[in-house]
């Protein structure tokens, strides 16, 4: 099928509305007077105030001090398409069909999936500053506060059938682990692709497959990585978590760098998986496997099975020794818990 023609420029950032322009001015964390903001945008001071209310509705704290103006409680590390692009090396950049950077989406996965229905080139990516309905695995919500973490999705079209994609989930886990390693953090993988640092979740992957079962097969790869968890959001996360700032302190890279490294590794891994399958990722996955050799509990939709994790077979299926038998789990809606 011919690739749909996509409009130039390749790099697409949606035109900002006035609240977003004010937020960009406030991102430095300094005071900006209502007069100055109004002049920049050619709007009245009362309109500025209305936009400040909308900024607060994104979950951001704005200090309003008479005589000084408005200031964010903390400076913001905002996304910029060109800064993300700058982190993507030439071979992966050649596979990047386009990049959208949004301020506010329900879910980057849902957005790309909907866009793909009307024809999107393979290798198209999307980032958002915030997700109002971020999706996690097993129907969970992925807490996605504004300008705090990285929420990234990549659309890829595989020419073959869905049957060839059984190991993709593990390959993507390896790609994200490689990107995090380049960002300065060595993470472990918990089958199929949870990214853990010292038993706490640093990020997660959600793959959504659609299209014809016989092929071609469309995939949206969604990746969330915790960069700097705001206090107000921490209480909403229902599992042990960690963020890059907590691990790396002042050495924590910018969100643009983290997003760019992820994009670089994901595009490389998707192309490698298309050509070679899981084989070229297996050694790396096994090296990072934190469950192998440990007692685990596998949670299936209707059942729980305990046993000892034996690693993965060459197709990426989890092997579990339970009693005298070795069980094999191909994928699906399961959750693996490592016994303390
Ligand atoms: C998990 O539960 O471990 C998977 C979390 C995946 C979250 C990411 S954030 C970007 C993309 N868009 C979504 O709605 N979810 C994924």
Boltz pocket constraint, residues with backbone or C-beta under 6 A from the ligand:
constraints:
  - pocket:
      binder: B
      contacts: [[A, 106], [A, 107], [A, 108], [A, 109], [A, 110], [A, 131], [A, 133], [A, 134], [A, 135], [A, 136], [A, 137], [A, 138], [A, 140], [A, 142], [A, 150], [A, 151], [A, 152], [A, 153], [A, 194], [A, 203], [A, 204], [A, 205], [A, 206], [A, 221], [A, 222], [A, 223], [A, 224], [A, 225]]
      max_distance: 6.0
